[in-house]
Amino acid sequence: MRKNKAIQFVFALGVLLLAIWLFFPSEAQAQCPMCRMSAESNMKNGGTDGAGLNTGILYMLAMPYILVASIGYWWWRNRKKEAQQPDMPHSLSIDPSQNN
């Protein structure tokens, strides 16, 4: 029952994010006013420096999320492997009476 609610939550969050992304105008991408003015000025003067500015900003925005997701996946994979292994004794007990 709990897994079903988690799936519903993730689905609802995905739909909400998709709706936000679709309904915002394309002009409102991740640029500060000063960067935008500089990029527009460069494009008007025949330059191409501003063409990839939005892509670069979105790339920098995505990197922390990708890093956290990668670490989370690595942790989950290792925990899954650990749970599948049989219990091993953490220390070997040595009986002192068996000295040869």
C-alpha positions in Angstrom: 0.0 0.0 0.0 2.8 2.4 0.9 4.6 1.7 -2.4 1.5 2.6 -4.4 1.3 6.0 -2.7 5.0 6.7 -3.4 4.4 5.9 -7.1 1.3 8.2 -7.1 3.4 11.0 -5.5 6.2 10.7 -8.1 3.7 10.6 -10.9 1.9 13.7 -9.6 5.2 15.6 -9.1 6.3 14.7 -12.7 3.0 15.9 -14.1 3.2 19.2 -12.1 6.8 19.8 -13.3 5.8 19.1 -16.9 2.9 21.5 -16.6 5.1 24.2 -15.2 7.6 23.7 -17.9 5.0 23.8 -20.7 3.1 26.8 -19.5 6.0 29.1 -18.9 7.0 31.2 -21.9 10.2 30.4 -23.7 11.5 33.9 -22.9 11.6 33.1 -19.2 14.6 30.7 -19.3 17.3 30.7 -16.8 19.1 34.0 -17.4 19.8 37.0 -15.3 18.8 40.4 -16.9 22.5 41.4 -17.3 23.5 38.2 -19.0 20.4 38.4 -21.2 21.2 42.0 -22.2 24.7 41.0 -23.0 23.7 38.0 -25.1 21.1 40.0 -27.0 23.6 42.7 -27.7 26.1 40.2 -29.0 23.5 38.5 -31.2 22.4 41.9 -32.7 26.0 42.7 -33.6 26.4 39.4 -35.5 28.1 37.4 -32.7 27.3 33.9 -31.8 28.4 33.9 -28.2 24.8 34.2 -26.8 23.4 31.2 -28.8 24.4 28.6 -26.2 23.9 30.7 -23.1 20.7 29.1 -22.0 22.0 25.6 -22.6 25.1 26.3 -20.6 23.0 27.7 -17.7 20.7 24.7 -17.7 23.7 22.4 -17.9 25.2 24.0 -14.8 21.8 23.7 -13.1 21.5 20.0 -13.9 25.0 19.0 -12.7 24.2 19.0 -8.9 21.1 16.9 -9.4 22.9 14.4 -11.6 25.7 14.2 -9.0 23.3 13.6 -6.1 21.3 11.0 -8.2 24.5 9.2 -9.0 25.6 9.0 -5.4 22.1 7.9 -4.4 22.1 5.1 -7.0 25.6 4.0 -5.9 24.4 3.9 -2.2 21.2 2.0 -3.1 23.1 -0.6 -5.3 25.6 -1.2 -2.5 22.9 -1.6 0.1 21.1 -4.0 -2.1 24.2 -6.1 -2.5 24.9 -6.0 1.2 21.4 -7.3 2.0 21.7 -10.2 -0.4 25.0 -11.5 1.1 24.7 -14.0 4.0 25.8 -12.8 7.4 29.5 -13.2 7.9 31.1 -13.1 11.4 32.7 -9.7 12.0 35.6 -11.1 14.0 37.1 -14.5 14.2 37.1 -15.9 17.7 40.3 -17.6 18.7 40.3 -20.1 21.5 43.4 -19.5 23.7 43.3 -23.0 25.0 44.2 -24.4 21.6 47.8 -23.3 21.5 50.1 -25.9 19.9 
